[in-house]
Structure formats: structure tokens, C-alpha cells
């Protein structure tokens, strides 16, 4: 630009007017205009290119006031006025960029250079060069904005970020990176990032960065430990990518670290709890075997001894205590049998599920209660497509259907014949089975949280043991199913069971 200015100035000094064919040709070819102010006559001359930049007609003849009015009002207009005054009164050159509003109301960035001509210690003329730098300035400002945006994003990122050289030296980093490791920026700049590594993890980065430099891959991610300034360990999720120039030459790495120390500690606690739970489950399973085997053997021995007393020493049973002892032993055997059923379910959670025809199993379950259905005048409505198959343990499926149908008959209202509706349909990943009755119902406001609890009963019935729903719920859970209940007192109860079907 300085060379161009000197050429234009040299030509202008030899001309009485700034407008001549040769000078116009040069200005047009390099898209740079020129201007001149004659301070003795206060006449202004603009070259064709200068007029083009101002977007005025070629016959336009400006005066000083009009020329200044093109500069954007405020800072830019004030600045050109100050610089022009210094050129006139002090003989000072100027070279500055301004914001210009053209005759067509377009905003442009222009570069204006002014050079005073002094004769007899007095400025008689000011020559100048005029250039449209809108594209360059906008590009620069856009880059400046993007750099500021990137810098702001980097600095305020929630994770630690660093710009790392190809040899591992830290070139730039944000506050979060410093906070993670407990160092200041001054301490970390130009430090080799691998020196911050936990000794056992020191070889993780070089292996990957070499592959990135050689173009084998563009990024990698791994878990890595670092040593903080205080000597403690920080667990991080590290992701590194490589930045290349237009010729695909590696420039530097961008490293991003996320502190996962807390999640690591939580995972360790969870693993410890799982191990403790596994150990406790093992002990519970052992206890269940003791209950199912040893206690059952003892109760069986007591039953056998009482039978022997009846046969061998009948007179010893002729008292008020023997019936009580006999009843207690029978109750003990029943309790042990109940616990044995529960233990068998809870110790065999991983069951092999088989495909079972739901309609066949339902009809078989109803067949078991044929006499009760006739006796109670129960009406059973079945709406199950004969093609529906469920994945289940056959014994569990049979037990579930028997329990719910049994309850529907057992807890009927005294003055009303029982009605049982059983239907099934496919819903997402399950077969949805609804068993609805018009029986006594359950007060869910009181019993909702304990309806599937062990030994929980909700009606006075001689056969109520509080075991059926508990076992049924455990059987459904063991088959990766679920069960829901809705009920209203004296209206009825609906159990909804979800079991997987064969397509899944």
C-alpha cells in the first residue's frame, strides 16, 4: 500500500489536476482512489475510483463539508476532522480506517491516507489515497469475533480444555483445567501434559497421539488418571482430537477432560454394596435350604412321634394337652411348607421361560375349580385368543392363574353370585392379562403398600393364610413380569398381569 501511495503522490505532484487518463487507469486496476484538497482555493478533487467508492455520479463535485458528511456520524466523523485539522495546521500525515456511509446509504469500511504538501512552512495542499477495505475489515472482524467466541467458550467451558503442541507441551488452557489439577495457568503453560499423568497411566497418551500424527485416526477417548498438585489422584474421561492445516499437516491437539472422580467413587461403593448383597443373598439361600430341609425333617419327626403315640400309647392322648400339641405341630408343618414355597421361588430367580398357550392354561386352571364354580354359581367369561403364547415357567403360570381364580371365588360377596372376567391382549412387549371379579374388594387406601406382603390378609376367611398373593407376586417377578391391582370395597377387584410373549 505504501508503494502505491508513493507512486500516486509522485504523479500528483507533477499534475495540476488529479484526474488524468494514466492515473485513472492505475487507480482502476488496483481499485484504489485518490483525493486532493487545495487549501488556497478550498477545492476538492476526487478520482473516478474515489467517486465510485462513495457511490456518487462521476460529475459529482464535493465541497469540504459534504466530503466530511460521508463519514459515519460520531466517532468516525470526529476522527477524520481531527486528523485533517492536524494535517493542515501541523503538517502531520495520517493513515486510518473509517466507517463511511455512501450516497446510496451503504456502509463501507475505507482506508484513507492523507499527506500534506508544505510550501514556505505552510500547508498548501493535502493529497490522499482512498481504498475500500470493507471486505477485508469485515473478514477481520468476523475472525476477531470468532476468535473471541472460541476464547470465551473455551474459558467458560464446564470441562477442562487445553491446546497441546505436537510434542505434548500445553499451549493454552482454560480455568477449569487448572481447577481440576490445582495449578495456576502460569504453572501449567509450556508444561508437558504427560508429566501430569499418574505413573501407571503415563503410556496411554503417546500411543494414541503418534497414531493421530501419522493420520491413522483423528481422535481418541479413554479414562485416565492425573496427579493433582497436592498429590491426590483425579479420575478423568479424556478425549483428544488433532487439528490440521489446509495441507493436512498436523498443527496441535485439543484435549478435553471431564472429572469423573465422584462417579468412580460411587461405582466403587456400588460394587462393594453389590458384593455385600451377593454375600448376604448367599447366606439367605443357605438359610432357606436349612429351613426347607432341616426344619421340615424335625417337623416330620414330631408328626411321626405323635402318630406313634396314638397307636402305641393311646391312653396318653386322652387329655386336654395332646390335641393342642397336635394342632401346634400341624401349624408348624404348614408354616414350614409355606416358607419352603417362598424359598424355592427366591432361590431360583433365573428360570428358563417356555412358550405356553395361555388359553389352555386358563382352561386347565378353571377345571381345577369346576366343583367350586358349580357350587357358588359363578359365571366365568374368557376372552383369550387361542393363538396367544406367553413366555413363562409352566408351574408358575399355573400357580398364578389358580391363585387369582381361587381368590375371586373365595372372597365373593355372600348375597351375589361371583362373576369372573378373564381377558388378554398384546401390549408393547407384554401379554396383558386381566382377571376381574365382583367380590368383596380391598380397601387400597389402607392396604395398597402391603397387598403383596407375606402373611397379609384383608378379609376374615378360614382359609386365608396371607401367602398366595406374596408367592404370586414373586413368581411374576421371577419371570420378568409385573402385576397391578385396582379394587373398590363391595365393588370388586381387578388384577392385571404382564408377562412376556414369544415374539420377544
C-alpha positions as a Python dict, from the first residue, in 0.01 Angstrom:
ca = {
    (1, 'X'): (0, 0, 0),
    (2, 'X'): (288, 240, 79),
    (3, 'X'): (446, 182, -264),
    (4, 'X'): (115, 250, -435),
    (5, 'X'): (72, 567, -232),
    (6, 'X'): (422, 690, -325),
    (7, 'X'): (356, 634, -697),
    (8, 'X'): (25, 821, -681),
    (9, 'X'): (188, 1103, -486),
    (10, 'X'): (474, 1131, -734),
    (11, 'X'): (233, 1157, -1025),
    (12, 'X'): (7, 1402, -842),
    (13, 'X'): (295, 1639, -767),
    (14, 'X'): (358, 1672, -1139),
    (15, 'X'): (-7, 1736, -1231),
    (16, 'X'): (-222, 2045, -1188),
    (17, 'X'): (-524, 1814, -1162),
    (18, 'X'): (-553, 1471, -1000),
    (19, 'X'): (-762, 1346, -1288),
    (20, 'X'): (-564, 1222, -1588),
    (21, 'X'): (-602, 912, -1803),
    (22, 'X'): (-283, 740, -1684),
    (23, 'X'): (-356, 792, -1315),
    (24, 'X'): (-720, 689, -1358),
    (25, 'X'): (-606, 369, -1527),
    (26, 'X'): (-374, 280, -1239),
    (27, 'X'): (-641, 352, -976),
    (28, 'X'): (-899, 144, -1157),
    (29, 'X'): (-666, -153, -1200),
    (30, 'X'): (-572, -163, -831),
    (31, 'X'): (-916, -45, -703),
    (32, 'X'): (-762, 241, -509),
    (33, 'X'): (-879, 601, -548),
    (34, 'X'): (-713, 930, -471),
    (35, 'X'): (-824, 1268, -347),
    (36, 'X'): (-684, 1619, -322),
    (37, 'X'): (-772, 1930, -122),
    (38, 'X'): (-634, 2266, -239),
    (39, 'X'): (-624, 2472, 80),
    (40, 'X'): (-578, 2803, -105),
    (41, 'X'): (-894, 2764, -314),
    (42, 'X'): (-1065, 2503, -81),
    (43, 'X'): (-1144, 2295, -387),
    (44, 'X'): (-1165, 1917, -356),
    (45, 'X'): (-1085, 1675, -634),
    (46, 'X'): (-1185, 1306, -627),
    (47, 'X'): (-1059, 1050, -875),
    (48, 'X'): (-1317, 834, -1057),
    (49, 'X'): (-1241, 539, -822),
    (50, 'X'): (-1293, 758, -513),
    (51, 'X'): (-1631, 865, -653),
    (52, 'X'): (-1711, 501, -728),
    (53, 'X'): (-1636, 408, -366),
    (54, 'X'): (-1861, 694, -245),
    (55, 'X'): (-2128, 576, -492),
    (56, 'X'): (-2174, 925, -641),
    (57, 'X'): (-2201, 1022, -1010),
    (58, 'X'): (-1876, 1088, -1194),
    (59, 'X'): (-1972, 1453, -1242),
    (60, 'X'): (-2016, 1498, -866),
    (61, 'X'): (-1812, 1791, -726),
    (62, 'X'): (-1796, 1781, -344),
    (63, 'X'): (-1702, 2056, -102),
    (64, 'X'): (-1522, 2006, 230),
    (65, 'X'): (-1841, 1996, 436),
    (66, 'X'): (-2005, 1739, 206),
    (67, 'X'): (-1691, 1528, 196),
    (68, 'X'): (-1685, 1506, 578),
    (69, 'X'): (-2058, 1424, 595),
    (70, 'X'): (-1997, 1088, 423),
    (71, 'X'): (-1813, 965, 731),
    (72, 'X'): (-2041, 792, 983),
    (73, 'X'): (-2164, 1042, 1237),
    (74, 'X'): (-1994, 1023, 1573),
    (75, 'X'): (-1652, 873, 1629),
    (76, 'X'): (-1553, 833, 1262),
    (77, 'X'): (-1659, 1181, 1152),
    (78, 'X'): (-1495, 1340, 1456),
    (79, 'X'): (-1173, 1144, 1396),
    (80, 'X'): (-1133, 1245, 1027),
    (81, 'X'): (-1197, 1608, 1124),
    (82, 'X'): (-923, 1596, 1391),
    (83, 'X'): (-672, 1423, 1159),
    (84, 'X'): (-746, 1663, 872),
    (85, 'X'): (-700, 1962, 1105),
    (86, 'X'): (-362, 1829, 1221),
    (87, 'X'): (-256, 1778, 861),
    (88, 'X'): (-347, 2136, 777),
    (89, 'X'): (-210, 2311, 1084),
    (90, 'X'): (75, 2083, 1192),
    (91, 'X'): (169, 1910, 868),
    (92, 'X'): (103, 1562, 1012),
    (93, 'X'): (34, 1265, 785),
    (94, 'X'): (-249, 1022, 868),
    (95, 'X'): (-340, 668, 777),
    (96, 'X'): (-664, 543, 931),
    (97, 'X'): (-965, 319, 866),
    (98, 'X'): (-1312, 473, 887),
    (99, 'X'): (-1674, 372, 859),
    (100, 'X'): (-1831, 550, 561),
    (101, 'X'): (-2196, 586, 462),
    (102, 'X'): (-2222, 617, 83),
    (103, 'X'): (-2463, 826, -123),
    (104, 'X'): (-2675, 510, -158),
    (105, 'X'): (-2681, 468, 221),
    (106, 'X'): (-2447, 168, 219),
    (107, 'X'): (-2196, 129, 500),
    (108, 'X'): (-1835, 69, 394),
    (109, 'X'): (-1503, 47, 567),
    (110, 'X'): (-1245, 267, 393),
    (111, 'X'): (-878, 336, 442),
    (112, 'X'): (-782, 699, 393),
    (113, 'X'): (-421, 820, 377),
    (114, 'X'): (-350, 1195, 388),
    (115, 'X'): (-17, 1361, 304),
    (116, 'X'): (26, 1741, 346),
    (117, 'X'): (218, 1943, 82),
    (118, 'X'): (410, 2225, 252),
    (119, 'X'): (548, 2535, 83),
    (120, 'X'): (720, 2821, 272),
    (121, 'X'): (634, 2647, 605),
    (122, 'X'): (267, 2642, 515),
    (123, 'X'): (44, 2355, 412),
    (124, 'X'): (-97, 2442, 74),
    (125, 'X'): (-240, 2114, -37),
    (126, 'X'): (-330, 1770, 104),
    (127, 'X'): (-305, 1468, -122),
    (128, 'X'): (-462, 1142, -30),
    (129, 'X'): (-524, 779, -122),
    (130, 'X'): (-865, 616, -71),
    (131, 'X'): (-933, 241, -58),
    (132, 'X'): (-1245, 32, 2),
    (133, 'X'): (-1143, -220, 275),
    (134, 'X'): (-1495, -337, 364),
    (135, 'X'): (-1439, -700, 272),
    (136, 'X'): (-1103, -716, 445),
    (137, 'X'): (-1229, -538, 757),
    (138, 'X'): (-1546, -745, 778),
    (139, 'X'): (-1343, -1062, 737),
    (140, 'X'): (-1104, -945, 1005),
    (141, 'X'): (-1387, -850, 1240),
    (142, 'X'): (-1560, -1179, 1172),
    (143, 'X'): (-1240, -1366, 1251),
    (144, 'X'): (-1191, -1146, 1556),
    (145, 'X'): (-1546, -1226, 1670),
    (146, 'X'): (-1499, -1598, 1612),
    (147, 'X'): (-1171, -1596, 1799),
    (148, 'X'): (-1336, -1411, 2086),
    (149, 'X'): (-1628, -1654, 2077),
    (150, 'X'): (-1395, -1954, 2079),
    (151, 'X'): (-1184, -1799, 2354),
    (152, 'X'): (-1493, -1723, 2564),
    (153, 'X'): (-1634, -2070, 2503),
    (154, 'X'): (-1302, -2228, 2595),
    (155, 'X'): (-1260, -2020, 2908),
    (156, 'X'): (-1614, -2080, 3033),
    (157, 'X'): (-1645, -2443, 2928),
    (158, 'X'): (-1773, -2671, 3207),
    (159, 'X'): (-1491, -2917, 3131),
    (160, 'X'): (-1115, -2880, 3134),
    (161, 'X'): (-982, -2789, 2788),
    (162, 'X'): (-628, -2735, 2663),
    (163, 'X'): (-444, -2668, 2338),
    (164, 'X'): (-146, -2903, 2331),
    (165, 'X'): (152, -2897, 2097),
    (166, 'X'): (262, -3199, 1896),
    (167, 'X'): (539, -3266, 2149),
    (168, 'X'): (294, -3258, 2439),
    (169, 'X'): (355, -2903, 2566),
    (170, 'X'): (49, -2710, 2690),
    (171, 'X'): (-1, -2400, 2471),
    (172, 'X'): (-328, -2272, 2609),
    (173, 'X'): (-578, -2393, 2867),
    (174, 'X'): (-891, -2281, 3047),
    (175, 'X'): (-963, -2217, 3414),
    (176, 'X'): (-1148, -2547, 3462),
    (177, 'X'): (-839, -2742, 3355),
    (178, 'X'): (-639, -2556, 3618),
    (179, 'X'): (-910, -2609, 3882),
    (180, 'X'): (-916, -2983, 3816),
    (181, 'X'): (-542, -3020, 3876),
    (182, 'X'): (-496, -2748, 4136),
    (183, 'X'): (-236, -2547, 3939),
    (184, 'X'): (-237, -2191, 3807),
    (185, 'X'): (-218, -2115, 3434),
    (186, 'X'): (136, -1982, 3474),
    (187, 'X'): (245, -2312, 3629),
    (188, 'X'): (91, -2524, 3352),
    (189, 'X'): (174, -2325, 3037),
    (190, 'X'): (458, -2498, 2841),
    (191, 'X'): (443, -2796, 3079),
    (192, 'X'): (444, -3135, 2910),
    (193, 'X'): (96, -3270, 2970),
    (194, 'X'): (227, -3623, 3024),
    (195, 'X'): (419, -3508, 3332),
    (196, 'X'): (83, -3458, 3500),
    (197, 'X'): (-13, -3820, 3437),
    (198, 'X'): (-46, -4080, 3710),
    (199, 'X'): (265, -4304, 3669),
    (200, 'X'): (71, -4618, 3576),
    (201, 'X'): (-116, -4429, 3301),
    (202, 'X'): (182, -4245, 3152),
    (203, 'X'): (197, -4457, 2835),
    (204, 'X'): (-170, -4415, 2739),
    (205, 'X'): (-140, -4081, 2555),
    (206, 'X'): (181, -4127, 2345),
    (207, 'X'): (49, -4444, 2182),
    (208, 'X'): (-264, -4266, 2060),
    (209, 'X'): (-108, -3930, 1970),
    (210, 'X'): (151, -4099, 1745),
    (211, 'X'): (-132, -4268, 1556),
    (212, 'X'): (-308, -3933, 1520),
    (213, 'X'): (6, -3756, 1392),
    (214, 'X'): (57, -4037, 1139),
    (215, 'X'): (-302, -4000, 1016),
    (216, 'X'): (-421, -4339, 1142),
    (217, 'X'): (-701, -4174, 1339),
    (218, 'X'): (-828, -3824, 1414),
    (219, 'X'): (-930, -3860, 1778),
    (220, 'X'): (-941, -4093, 2074),
    (221, 'X'): (-1113, -4120, 2412),
    (222, 'X'): (-1013, -4303, 2727),
    (223, 'X'): (-1022, -4298, 3105),
    (224, 'X'): (-705, -4159, 3258),
    (225, 'X'): (-573, -4063, 3599),
    (226, 'X'): (-381, -3744, 3672),
    (227, 'X'): (-186, -3632, 3977),
    (228, 'X'): (-308, -3306, 4127),
    (229, 'X'): (-71, -3050, 4275),
    (230, 'X'): (-149, -3175, 4626),
    (231, 'X'): (-55, -3532, 4526),
    (232, 'X'): (-410, -3670, 4516),
    (233, 'X'): (-547, -3860, 4216),
    (234, 'X'): (-818, -3731, 3984),
    (235, 'X'): (-1001, -3971, 3751),
    (236, 'X'): (-1084, -3816, 3414),
    (237, 'X'): (-1256, -3903, 3091),
    (238, 'X'): (-1003, -3776, 2835),
    (239, 'X'): (-1087, -3701, 2472),
    (240, 'X'): (-823, -3573, 2231),
    (241, 'X'): (-858, -3459, 1869),
    (242, 'X'): (-596, -3332, 1624),
    (243, 'X'): (-613, -3007, 1428),
    (244, 'X'): (-457, -2994, 1080),
    (245, 'X'): (-393, -2715, 829),
    (246, 'X'): (-524, -2698, 472),
    (247, 'X'): (-235, -2919, 357),
    (248, 'X'): (-339, -3180, 618),
    (249, 'X'): (-27, -3108, 821),
    (250, 'X'): (-78, -3166, 1198),
    (251, 'X'): (-76, -2842, 1397),
    (252, 'X'): (-171, -2930, 1755),
    (253, 'X'): (-404, -3131, 1976),
    (254, 'X'): (-721, -3025, 2151),
    (255, 'X'): (-762, -3206, 2484),
    (256, 'X'): (-1084, -3221, 2681),
    (257, 'X'): (-1103, -3372, 3030),
    (258, 'X'): (-1408, -3442, 3246),
    (259, 'X'): (-1365, -3512, 3616),
    (260, 'X'): (-1528, -3850, 3689),
    (261, 'X'): (-1368, -3897, 4030),
    (262, 'X'): (-1701, -3880, 4217),
    (263, 'X'): (-1869, -4126, 3981),
    (264, 'X'): (-1571, -4360, 4021),
    (265, 'X'): (-1605, -4344, 4399),
    (266, 'X'): (-1980, -4405, 4371),
    (267, 'X'): (-1919, -4703, 4141),
    (268, 'X'): (-1673, -4846, 4393),
    (269, 'X'): (-1933, -4811, 4667),
    (270, 'X'): (-2195, -4971, 4444),
    (271, 'X'): (-1959, -5260, 4364),
    (272, 'X'): (-1892, -5304, 4735),
    (273, 'X'): (-2265, -5298, 4813),
    (274, 'X'): (-2332, -5548, 4534),
    (275, 'X'): (-2065, -5778, 4674),
    (276, 'X'): (-2214, -5741, 5022),
    (277, 'X'): (-2562, -5807, 4883),
    (278, 'X'): (-2439, -6111, 4694),
    (279, 'X'): (-2278, -6245, 5009),
    (280, 'X'): (-2594, -6181, 5209),
    (281, 'X'): (-2807, -6347, 4940),
    (282, 'X'): (-2580, -6649, 4952),
    (283, 'X'): (-2626, -6670, 5328),
    (284, 'X'): (-3002, -6627, 5289),
    (285, 'X'): (-3009, -6905, 5030),
    (286, 'X'): (-2819, -7129, 5268),
    (287, 'X'): (-3067, -7039, 5539),
    (288, 'X'): (-3352, -7118, 5302),
    (289, 'X'): (-3207, -7463, 5241),
    (290, 'X'): (-3181, -7516, 5617),
    (291, 'X'): (-3544, -7413, 5655),
    (292, 'X'): (-3660, -7633, 5369),
    (293, 'X'): (-3459, -7936, 5472),
    (294, 'X'): (-3363, -7946, 5840),
    (295, 'X'): (-3676, -7785, 5991),
    (296, 'X'): (-3900, -7988, 5767),
    (297, 'X'): (-3724, -8301, 5887),
    (298, 'X'): (-3778, -8200, 6250),
    (299, 'X'): (-4145, -8120, 6200),
    (300, 'X'): (-4185, -8451, 6019),
    (301, 'X'): (-4029, -8631, 6316),
    (302, 'X'): (-4270, -8460, 6554),
    (303, 'X'): (-4567, -8562, 6338),
    (304, 'X'): (-4439, -8919, 6329),
    (305, 'X'): (-4392, -8931, 6709),
    (306, 'X'): (-4747, -8807, 6766),
    (307, 'X'): (-4881, -9077, 6532),
    (308, 'X'): (-4680, -9340, 6720),
    (309, 'X'): (-4825, -9215, 7048),
    (310, 'X'): (-5176, -9253, 6904),
    (311, 'X'): (-5102, -9612, 6800),
    (312, 'X'): (-4872, -9736, 7079),
    (313, 'X'): (-4990, -9538, 7382),
    (314, 'X'): (-5348, -9433, 7303),
    (315, 'X'): (-5421, -9354, 7668),
    (316, 'X'): (-5158, -9077, 7658),
    (317, 'X'): (-5366, -8889, 7402),
    (318, 'X'): (-5673, -8884, 7626),
    (319, 'X'): (-5603, -8548, 7784),
    (320, 'X'): (-5659, -8180, 7714),
    (321, 'X'): (-5295, -8115, 7611),
    (322, 'X'): (-5248, -8369, 7331),
    (323, 'X'): (-5494, -8203, 7087),
    (324, 'X'): (-5320, -7871, 7148),
    (325, 'X'): (-4979, -8025, 7084),
    (326, 'X'): (-5107, -8199, 6772),
    (327, 'X'): (-5255, -7872, 6638),
    (328, 'X'): (-4931, -7683, 6712),
    (329, 'X'): (-4724, -7943, 6525),
    (330, 'X'): (-4961, -7929, 6226),
    (331, 'X'): (-4940, -7548, 6219),
    (332, 'X'): (-4562, -7571, 6240),
    (333, 'X'): (-4553, -7811, 5944),
    (334, 'X'): (-4783, -7580, 5747),
    (335, 'X'): (-4565, -7275, 5821),
    (336, 'X'): (-4251, -7461, 5719),
    (337, 'X'): (-4420, -7572, 5396),
    (338, 'X'): (-4520, -7210, 5323),
    (339, 'X'): (-4166, -7085, 5385),
    (340, 'X'): (-4034, -7365, 5168),
    (341, 'X'): (-4253, -7247, 4878),
    (342, 'X'): (-4125, -6891, 4916),
    (343, 'X'): (-3764, -7008, 4946),
    (344, 'X'): (-3792, -7214, 4629),
    (345, 'X'): (-3901, -6906, 4433),
    (346, 'X'): (-3643, -6666, 4578),
    (347, 'X'): (-3352, -6904, 4529),
    (348, 'X'): (-3439, -6979, 4165),
    (349, 'X'): (-3475, -6638, 4009),
    (350, 'X'): (-3312, -6730, 3679),
    (351, 'X'): (-3572, -6966, 3541),
    (352, 'X'): (-3588, -7092, 3184),
    (353, 'X'): (-3901, -6947, 3028),
    (354, 'X'): (-4103, -7164, 2791),
    (355, 'X'): (-4372, -7080, 2541),
    (356, 'X'): (-4714, -7168, 2685),
    (357, 'X'): (-5060, -7138, 2533),
    (358, 'X'): (-5244, -6901, 2767),
    (359, 'X'): (-5595, -7024, 2681),
    (360, 'X'): (-5502, -7388, 2753),
    (361, 'X'): (-5351, -7298, 3092),
    (362, 'X'): (-5655, -7087, 3181),
    (363, 'X'): (-5898, -7366, 3097),
    (364, 'X'): (-5691, -7613, 3300),
    (365, 'X'): (-5692, -7378, 3599),
    (366, 'X'): (-6071, -7338, 3576),
    (367, 'X'): (-6107, -7714, 3552),
    (368, 'X'): (-5949, -7744, 3895),
    (369, 'X'): (-6228, -7527, 4040),
    (370, 'X'): (-6514, -7689, 3848),
    (371, 'X'): (-6687, -7801, 4166),
    (372, 'X'): (-6649, -7462, 4340),
    (373, 'X'): (-6774, -7285, 4025),
    (374, 'X'): (-7087, -7500, 4020),
    (375, 'X'): (-7140, -7472, 4397),
    (376, 'X'): (-7111, -7090, 4403),
    (377, 'X'): (-7300, -7047, 4072),
    (378, 'X'): (-7003, -6850, 3944),
    (379, 'X'): (-7004, -6716, 3591),
    (380, 'X'): (-6666, -6715, 3418),
    (381, 'X'): (-6616, -6516, 3096),
    (382, 'X'): (-6298, -6585, 2899),
    (383, 'X'): (-6176, -6363, 2614),
    (384, 'X'): (-5836, -6502, 2517),
    (385, 'X'): (-5730, -6562, 2159),
    (386, 'X'): (-5627, -6923, 2116),
    (387, 'X'): (-5306, -6815, 1941),
    (388, 'X'): (-5168, -6615, 2234),
    (389, 'X'): (-4849, -6762, 2376),
    (390, 'X'): (-4669, -6637, 2687),
    (391, 'X'): (-4313, -6699, 2797),
    (392, 'X'): (-4336, -6843, 3146),
    (393, 'X'): (-4236, -7119, 3384),
    (394, 'X'): (-4529, -7360, 3342),
    (395, 'X'): (-4558, -7434, 3716),
    (396, 'X'): (-4555, -7061, 3795),
    (397, 'X'): (-4813, -6975, 3528),
    (398, 'X'): (-5045, -7245, 3660),
    (399, 'X'): (-4994, -7127, 4019),
    (400, 'X'): (-5066, -6763, 3926),
    (401, 'X'): (-5393, -6847, 3750),
    (402, 'X'): (-5501, -7080, 4032),
    (403, 'X'): (-5434, -6817, 4297),
    (404, 'X'): (-5624, -6535, 4128),
    (405, 'X'): (-5923, -6753, 4030),
    (406, 'X'): (-5926, -6906, 4378),
    (407, 'X'): (-5933, -6562, 4541),
    (408, 'X'): (-6215, -6447, 4311),
    (409, 'X'): (-6429, -6740, 4430),
    (410, 'X'): (-6310, -6741, 4793),
    (411, 'X'): (-6378, -6371, 4854),
    (412, 'X'): (-6714, -6342, 4679),
    (413, 'X'): (-6994, -6140, 4831),
    (414, 'X'): (-7239, -6351, 5029),
    (415, 'X'): (-7550, -6216, 4856),
    (416, 'X'): (-7418, -6214, 4500),
    (417, 'X'): (-7311, -6487, 4258),
    (418, 'X'): (-6948, -6436, 4156),
    (419, 'X'): (-6865, -6313, 3807),
    (420, 'X'): (-6507, -6358, 3684),
    (421, 'X'): (-6387, -6196, 3361),
    (422, 'X'): (-6054, -6309, 3216),
    (423, 'X'): (-5913, -6148, 2902),
    (424, 'X'): (-5574, -6100, 2740),
    (425, 'X'): (-5418, -5879, 2473),
    (426, 'X'): (-5076, -5785, 2337),
    (427, 'X'): (-4945, -5454, 2473),
    (428, 'X'): (-4596, -5345, 2358),
    (429, 'X'): (-4356, -5611, 2489),
    (430, 'X'): (-4607, -5796, 2704),
    (431, 'X'): (-4922, -6003, 2712),
    (432, 'X'): (-5160, -5813, 2937),
    (433, 'X'): (-5386, -6049, 3135),
    (434, 'X'): (-5679, -5904, 3330),
    (435, 'X'): (-5865, -6107, 3593),
    (436, 'X'): (-6167, -5912, 3717),
    (437, 'X'): (-6422, -6012, 3982),
    (438, 'X'): (-6726, -5861, 4155),
    (439, 'X'): (-6628, -5972, 4502),
    (440, 'X'): (-6571, -5801, 4835),
    (441, 'X'): (-6287, -5583, 4709),
    (442, 'X'): (-5991, -5446, 4906),
    (443, 'X'): (-5951, -5108, 5072),
    (444, 'X'): (-5641, -4993, 4884),
    (445, 'X'): (-5624, -4669, 5084),
    (446, 'X'): (-5537, -4888, 5384),
    (447, 'X'): (-5362, -5185, 5225),
    (448, 'X'): (-5209, -5071, 4893),
    (449, 'X'): (-4848, -5091, 5014),
    (450, 'X'): (-4884, -5432, 5176),
    (451, 'X'): (-5121, -5611, 4940),
    (452, 'X'): (-4846, -5843, 4816),
    (453, 'X'): (-4680, -5873, 5157),
    (454, 'X'): (-4607, -6201, 5334),
    (455, 'X'): (-4884, -6317, 5570),
    (456, 'X'): (-5105, -6018, 5486),
    (457, 'X'): (-5479, -6089, 5489),
    (458, 'X'): (-5762, -5845, 5419),
    (459, 'X'): (-6076, -6046, 5497),
    (460, 'X'): (-6186, -6285, 5768),
    (461, 'X'): (-6186, -6621, 5594),
    (462, 'X'): (-6097, -6957, 5742),
    (463, 'X'): (-5866, -7043, 5450),
    (464, 'X'): (-5689, -6705, 5439),
    (465, 'X'): (-5316, -6755, 5504),
    (466, 'X'): (-5173, -6434, 5357),
    (467, 'X'): (-4936, -6633, 5138),
    (468, 'X'): (-5100, -6663, 4796),
    (469, 'X'): (-5051, -6305, 4671),
    (470, 'X'): (-4697, -6294, 4807),
    (471, 'X'): (-4599, -6612, 4622),
    (472, 'X'): (-4782, -6499, 4307),
    (473, 'X'): (-4600, -6163, 4303),
    (474, 'X'): (-4263, -6336, 4345),
    (475, 'X'): (-4343, -6582, 4064),
    (476, 'X'): (-4436, -6296, 3829),
    (477, 'X'): (-4118, -6105, 3920),
    (478, 'X'): (-3910, -6419, 3862),
    (479, 'X'): (-4042, -6430, 3503),
    (480, 'X'): (-3955, -6061, 3441),
    (481, 'X'): (-4323, -5966, 3454),
    (482, 'X'): (-4524, -5724, 3663),
    (483, 'X'): (-4862, -5709, 3833),
    (484, 'X'): (-5101, -5425, 3914),
    (485, 'X'): (-5419, -5414, 4120),
    (486, 'X'): (-5727, -5192, 4129),
    (487, 'X'): (-6005, -5253, 4377),
    (488, 'X'): (-6306, -5096, 4549),
    (489, 'X'): (-6475, -5231, 4859),
    (490, 'X'): (-6801, -5417, 4774),
    (491, 'X'): (-6744, -5349, 4404),
    (492, 'X'): (-6470, -5593, 4310),
    (493, 'X'): (-6103, -5635, 4229),
    (494, 'X'): (-5903, -5641, 3906),
    (495, 'X'): (-5555, -5790, 3886),
    (496, 'X'): (-5358, -5703, 3573),
    (497, 'X'): (-5061, -5928, 3498),
    (498, 'X'): (-4796, -5852, 3235),
    (499, 'X'): (-4593, -6146, 3102),
    (500, 'X'): (-4357, -6154, 2804),
    (501, 'X'): (-4481, -6314, 2488),
    (502, 'X'): (-4294, -6539, 2248),
    (503, 'X'): (-4206, -6273, 1988),
    (504, 'X'): (-3973, -6118, 2249),
}
